[in-house]
């Protein structure tokens, strides 16, 4: 009887996924797996924090931490998703298309199912930012000094990037 119910649930989920997807190739199962992994990692992190008696007492987030966290999340998510140097991390999931911006690549996601879902995650700086910010938050719980130090480096690079782009734009305006 349990197998009948499980079969019915699977069939209903399959039908709903097909109705949602229509003619697109949205990898809903891959998305569900990605979300499940994220939630499992967050749950494990919370359990580890609780077990180590670090329930956030040492990890308050002040305004400067939030600025560092935001700049670090921006820079690190773009580094993972777009930087030429990190393209080997994305190669199994993408196809090179060209350059999309200064020091950034354009890549098409390839594959199906989980491969496609993960490819979409690691090529989208907006998607990757959630993972980076979560890791940063756990870093503040387990290793606040190291996390702030790394955050300062990535934040400085992000500000430097913006200044480099502004400088080039000013140079072009003077031509």
C-alpha angles and dihedrals in degrees: 000000000000089000090054091052092046090049091050092049092049091048092049091049091048092050092048091049091051091048090050095044098048108169095342125099097229108162096223094166089051090049091050090050091049092050090046091053091048092050092045091052092047090048091049090049092050091049091049091050091049093046091050090048092244098130092159096287091122095035108066111154113225127187094270091049089053091051091049091045092050095047092044092048091050095049099040094046091051090045091054096041104038115011118114091222092059094047091105087065090055099036096095090054103037147046119225113245104169142270118327102180138346106313092354132109133218112223134172118223113239137190132043138266116001093358091056094043092052090045090055090049096052096043095050114077090195091055095042091050091072091058093044093049091048091050090048091051091052088046088059089054099046104026110010097167095049091044093051090047093052089043090054091053095049091043092052090050091049092052090045090052091053091048091049091052092046090049092052090048091051091049091052091048090057093054 
